[in-house]
Amino acid sequence: MTADLSWMLEDIVHNVPRARHAVLLSADGLPRGATDGLAEKDVRTISAAMAGMQSLSRATAHFAGAEEDRRWNQTVIEFSHGWIFLIGAGQGSYLAAAAEADVDMQQISFRMHRLVARLGNNLTSPPRVSAEDAGGPRGSAPRQRSAGGTGFALGELDQVMSEVKGARHAVLLGSDGLPRGATTGMSRDLADTISAAMTGIHAYSRVTSQFAGVIEDAQWRQTVIEFQHGWIFLMAAGPDAFLAAAAEHNCDIEQFTTRLHEVVPRLTAAATPGKGTGHA
């Protein structure tokens, strides 16, 4: 790791109350710097997980909409005991920061972006995969195999989409990575693809739990992916199921997530039980 870059990362933990750690990494998952207090093996694990996270995050961009500008902005992971934030830091580089549950989210976001601006070209690492490739094919729609067949379309999710302006799609998936149901009009192929990607995102999220703090009975709550054109939410939906939902960028996010949480008990009660757990 590069010592001068590690030193500059200390700005985040020294100036943001409740901030815990920061790690700078390449798109290949190689650590380029970390704040004090993290073991080298933990830095390697976090860097690898965050690289996988950003790759899968970009690959889900089409779920949030088919707009031309589908740039990934950030990924945020919420645990019962804290937060993890991941943003771009120059071509092929990423900055991850961890904080306690009561951190001022605007303050840590400001510090992270200011640090990226200060370091500028020092954070540039040529990626092995182009940003366009990582973001999935542009201008191409998934093959349309209807998701509206008997037993697949979920009326509760359709109602949320109709009530919240800017809401797009949602899919309920099991811990086995298979979709259990989705909103009407969402293709079965898209449901399959997003379910597989979200299973990976959940796995990477769990790996990073100790980055946010070591605590017994820590639970993952949700992972939020922000793009230039929209949002994707992945949230726990019982002990063995997850709910992935997408919305336009100007959607009322508080209203959207509140409504999704309200329908989760009804969705999971009707779904066939699978295996797994939402615990981190």
C-alpha positions in Angstrom: 0.0 0.0 0.0 1.1 3.6 -0.7 2.0 5.3 2.6 1.3 8.9 1.5 -2.2 7.9 0.3 -2.9 6.1 3.6 -1.9 9.2 5.5 -4.4 11.3 3.5 -7.2 9.0 4.2 -6.9 9.9 7.9 -8.7 13.1 7.0 -12.0 11.2 7.1 -11.7 9.5 10.4 -10.1 12.5 12.1 -12.7 15.1 11.0 -15.9 13.1 10.9 -17.3 12.1 14.3 -18.3 8.4 14.3 -16.3 7.6 11.2 -14.3 4.4 11.7 -12.1 3.5 8.8 -11.3 4.3 5.1 -9.7 2.2 2.4 -8.6 3.2 -1.1 -8.6 0.4 -3.7 -8.3 -0.3 -7.3 -11.0 -1.8 -9.6 -9.0 -5.0 -9.4 -9.5 -5.2 -5.7 -5.9 -4.2 -4.7 -5.6 -2.0 -1.7 -3.8 1.4 -2.3 -4.1 2.8 1.2 -5.9 2.4 4.5 -6.4 4.3 7.8 -4.7 3.1 10.9 -6.2 0.4 13.0 -7.0 -2.1 10.2 -5.0 -5.3 9.9 -3.4 -5.9 6.5 -5.4 -9.0 5.9 -8.7 -7.1 6.7 -7.7 -4.4 4.2 -7.2 -7.0 1.5 -10.5 -8.6 2.3 -12.3 -5.3 2.3 -10.7 -4.2 -1.0 -11.6 -7.4 -2.8 -15.2 -7.3 -1.5 -15.6 -3.6 -2.4 -14.2 -4.2 -5.9 -16.7 -7.0 -6.4 -19.5 -4.8 -5.0 -18.8 -2.0 -7.4 -18.6 -4.3 -10.4 -22.0 -5.9 -9.6 -23.5 -2.5 -8.8 -22.6 -1.2 -12.2 -23.9 -4.4 -13.9 -27.4 -3.7 -12.5 -27.7 -0.2 -14.0 -30.3 -1.3 -16.6 -32.6 -2.4 -13.7 -33.0 1.3 -12.7 -33.8 2.3 -16.3 -32.7 2.3 -19.9 -31.5 5.9 -20.0 -28.3 6.6 -21.9 -26.5 8.1 -18.9 -26.4 5.2 -16.5 -23.3 6.3 -14.5 -22.9 4.6 -11.1 -22.6 7.2 -8.3 -22.2 5.3 -5.1 -23.2 2.2 -3.1 -24.2 2.4 0.6 -24.5 -0.6 2.9 -26.5 -0.3 6.1 -26.0 -2.6 9.1 -27.6 -2.6 12.5 -24.4 -1.2 13.9 -23.1 1.0 11.1 -22.6 2.1 7.5 -20.3 1.5 4.6 -20.0 4.0 1.7 -18.3 3.3 -1.6 -17.6 6.0 -4.3 -15.5 6.4 -7.3 -12.1 8.0 -6.9 -10.7 8.5 -10.4 -10.7 6.1 -13.3 -10.3 2.5 -11.9 -10.0 3.6 -8.2 -12.6 3.5 -5.4 -12.8 5.0 -1.9 -14.6 3.0 0.9 -15.4 4.4 4.3 -17.0 2.9 7.3 -18.9 4.7 10.1 -21.1 4.0 13.2 -24.8 4.0 12.9 -25.3 7.6 14.1 -22.7 9.2 11.8 -23.7 12.4 10.0 -24.1 11.0 6.5 -23.9 14.3 4.7 -20.7 15.1 6.5 -18.9 11.9 5.7 -20.1 12.1 2.1 -18.7 15.6 1.8 -15.3 14.6 3.3 -15.1 11.6 1.0 -15.8 13.6 -2.1 -13.5 16.4 -1.0 -10.7 13.9 -0.5 -11.2 12.5 -4.0 -11.0 16.0 -5.4 -7.8 16.8 -3.5 -6.0 13.6 -4.6 -7.1 13.9 -8.2 -4.8 12.0 -10.5 -3.0 10.3 -7.6 -6.1 8.0 -7.4 -6.1 7.0 -11.1 -5.6 3.3 -11.8 -6.2 2.0 -15.3 -9.0 -0.6 -15.0 -8.8 -4.0 -16.6 -12.5 -3.7 -17.6 -13.8 -0.6 -19.2 -16.6 1.4 -17.4 -18.9 0.7 -20.3 -18.3 -3.1 -20.0 -18.8 -3.0 -16.3 -22.0 -1.1 -16.6 -23.6 -3.7 -18.9 -24.6 -3.3 -22.6 -26.0 0.0 -23.6 -28.9 0.5 -25.8 -30.0 -3.1 -25.6 -33.1 -4.4 -23.8 -33.3 -7.7 -22.1 -35.1 -10.4 -23.9 -38.8 -10.1 -23.0 -40.1 -13.3 -21.5 -43.2 -12.3 -19.5 -43.0 -12.3 -15.7 -46.7 -12.0 -15.4 -47.5 -15.7 -15.4 -49.5 -17.4 -12.8 -47.8 -17.4 -9.4 -45.0 -14.9 -10.5 -46.6 -11.4 -10.6 -47.0 -9.9 -7.1 -50.0 -7.6 -6.7 -48.5 -6.1 -3.5 -45.5 -4.9 -5.4 -47.6 -3.6 -8.3 -49.6 -1.5 -5.9 -46.4 0.1 -4.5 -45.3 0.9 -8.1 -48.6 2.5 -8.9 -48.7 4.6 -5.7 -45.2 6.0 -5.7 -44.2 8.4 -8.5 -41.0 7.3 -10.2 -41.1 3.7 -8.9 -40.0 1.2 -11.6 -39.7 -2.5 -10.8 -39.3 -4.8 -7.9 -38.4 -8.5 -7.5 -38.6 -10.8 -4.5 -35.8 -13.4 -4.4 -34.7 -16.2 -2.2 -31.3 -16.7 -0.7 -30.8 -19.3 -3.4 -30.7 -16.5 -6.0 -33.9 -17.5 -7.7 -36.8 -15.0 -8.1 -40.0 -15.8 -6.3 -42.1 -13.0 -7.9 -41.9 -9.6 -9.5 -43.9 -6.6 -10.6 -46.2 -7.1 -13.7 -44.4 -6.2 -16.9 -40.9 -7.1 -15.7 -39.4 -9.8 -18.0 -38.6 -13.2 -16.5 -35.1 -12.8 -17.9 -34.5 -9.5 -16.2 -35.9 -11.0 -12.9 -33.4 -13.9 -13.2 -30.5 -11.6 -14.0 -31.2 -9.1 -11.2 -31.8 -11.9 -8.7 -28.4 -13.4 -9.4 -26.6 -10.1 -9.2 -28.4 -9.1 -6.0 -27.4 -12.4 -4.4 -23.8 -11.5 -5.1 -24.2 -8.0 -3.8 -25.7 -9.4 -0.5 -22.8 -11.8 -0.1 -20.3 -9.0 -0.6 -22.2 -6.8 1.8 -22.1 -9.4 4.5 -18.3 -9.9 4.0 -17.8 -6.2 4.9 -19.7 -6.3 8.2 -16.6 -6.1 10.4 -15.4 -3.0 8.4 -18.3 -1.2 10.0 -17.5 -2.5 13.5 -17.1 -5.7 15.4 -20.3 -6.5 17.2 -22.3 -9.6 18.2 -25.5 -10.2 16.4 -24.7 -7.6 13.7 -27.4 -7.6 11.0 -27.3 -6.4 7.4 -30.3 -4.3 6.6 -30.0 -3.0 3.1 -27.7 -2.0 0.3 -28.5 1.1 -1.8 -27.0 1.7 -5.2 -27.3 5.2 -6.7 -26.9 5.9 -10.4 -27.1 9.1 -12.3 -30.5 8.0 -13.6 -32.0 6.1 -10.7 -31.8 4.0 -7.5 -31.7 0.3 -6.6 -32.5 -1.0 -3.1 -31.8 -4.4 -1.8 -33.3 -5.1 1.6 -33.8 -8.0 3.9 -37.3 -9.6 3.6 -37.3 -12.2 6.3 -34.7 -14.9 7.2 -34.3 -16.3 3.8 -35.6 -13.7 1.2 -34.6 -10.3 -0.2 -36.5 -7.6 -2.0 -34.8 -5.7 -4.8 -36.5 -2.6 -6.1 -35.7 0.2 -8.6 -36.8 3.8 -8.9 -36.1 6.9 -10.9 -33.6 9.3 -9.4 -36.3 11.9 -8.6 -38.4 9.4 -6.8 -39.4 10.2 -3.2 -37.0 7.7 -1.7 -38.4 7.9 1.8 -42.0 7.2 0.6 -40.7 4.4 -1.7 -38.7 2.5 1.0 -41.4 3.0 3.6 -44.0 1.4 1.3 -41.7 -1.5 0.4 -41.1 -2.2 4.1 -44.8 -2.2 4.7 -45.5 -4.9 2.1 -42.5 -7.2 3.0 -44.4 -9.1 5.7 -47.2 -10.0 3.3 -44.7 -11.0 0.6 -42.7 -13.3 2.8 -45.7 -14.8 4.3 -47.0 -15.9 0.9 -43.6 -16.9 -0.5 -42.2 -20.4 -0.4 -39.5 -20.7 2.3 -35.9 -21.2 1.1 -32.7 -21.5 2.9 -30.2 -18.9 4.3 -30.3 -15.9 6.6 -30.1 -12.2 6.4 -27.7 -12.0 9.3 -24.3 -10.5 8.6 
